[in-house]
């Protein structure tokens, strides 16, 4: 399993997205430390003082939380599925925006094709 950090902005953004999806699966303490770390942006010292535990205890709880979130995504893949649907919607919108009086039937058919492929769970053109 690759090492996952919560220090870089890219990782924090991904963790927040995963937390938004899987928050209900986290134990109460992990939800609490995730809120304090990622929403309130508290330091370990500030979190420790607020929770009445050590800085190391806060760090351990955050790491367990992050590990759990990535584990949920590895098993359930909801974020990945949402991203795939977003790409399909973007492609359908792009086709709709190119629609004109002369090509509307072709665009309509292609949009329907893209949406049917997505509904069936298959990949669409360009590896999406």
Secondary structure by P-SEA (a helix, b strand, c coil): ccccccccaaaaaaaaaaaaaccccccaaaaaaaaaaccccccaaaaaaaacccaaaaaaaaaaaaaaaaaaaaacaaaaaaaaaaaaaaaaaaaaaacccccaaaaaaaaaaaaaaaaacccccccc
